Amino acid sequence: MIISKTPIRISFFGGGTDYPDYFKKFGGAALSTTIDKYIYVTVKKMEGISEFKYKINYSKLEACNEIEEIKHPVVRACLNFLNINDSIEIHVISDLPARSGTGSSSSFTVGLLNALYGLKGQMISKERLAKEAIYIEQVVLDERVGVQDQLAAAYGSLNFFELRQDSSFGVNRLIIDLERKKELENNLLMFYTGVSRYAHEILEEQISKTKKDKITVDLNKIKRMADEGVEILTGDKSLDAFGLLLDEAWNTKKALSTAITTNFLDDIYFRAKSSGALGGKLLGAGGGGFFIFYVNKEFQSIVRKSLSDLVEVNFNFENDGTKIIFYKN
């Protein structure tokens, strides 16, 4: 039995520039951190007599005898990709809801690959796990996804990702003062809107505009914000500048597609800002999921009261990325 543990991420700046249609032309950038909310994947060879060769337990329960009969696209693709022929059972547990903007689908892909390689007795580098997860999602499954989520899930921690035109990438872990990092962590509040959505449905318009260079100016601005975010975190100016930059990024992000926000989501943002938040953003593609807000300590109780109809999720930053936490032959 193998159990992998893979974090989900909070993306601060650069979202949208990590799609190939943009970064292969202009180069992209992303600033994000992983947090202590995880996707756990258990993979176990089935022994003895079983009616089915494959059993997969996630939000649904699947049991079948052929890989091609598996309905979960990522499970099916990963088993094919690694030529898994053993009778196996897969269980998935997630700390947060799926389709909520935290990159959980890519965390699952990375975590499943890590666990399946463990089943084969192989330890794979974080770079390879990220690259293969990107390949499976973008090429094998032809999904409209970027590349920052797979990188964050594999590497973990607070990182600046450089996405180059030749499709290579640089992973730059931010080294900042521990007290400053803790201050950032303590000034971030995370709320679940209760709205789940499929990212590809939100991204249709944005990707189309990206291909036609209709939002290049906005994406260039978003890319510069990733650099500016790094400068703020690694510099000595007040972290309030980070919160104000989040506000600017959210207003720019909304221009990428009409599907990114709704009146319901705008009302949440308005209430948070009116109660003392300096800025914030929806995580991921938009349309629902989680809001993250930058709020100084003296205003946090007011913001919490204003958003009492939403579920707050407490979290801490994490540094490890995907890892195997249990291994038994």
Secondary structure, 3 states (H helix, E strand, C coil): CEEEEEEEEEEEECCCCCCHHHHHHHCEEEEEEEEEEEEEEEEEECCCCCCCCEEEECCCEEEECCHHHCCCHHHHHHHHHCCCCCCEEEEEEECCCCCCCCCHHHHHHHHHHHHHHHHCCCCCCHHHHHHHHHHHHHHHCCCCCCCHHHHHHHHCCEEEEEECCCCCEEEEECCCCHHHHHHHHHCEEEEECCCCCCHHHHHHHHHHHHHCCCCHHHHHHHHHHHHHHHHHHHCCCCCHHHHHHHHHHHHHHCCCCCCCCCHHHHHHHHHHHHCCCCEEEECCCCCCCEEEEECCHHHHHHHHHHCCCCEECCCCECCCCCEEEEECC
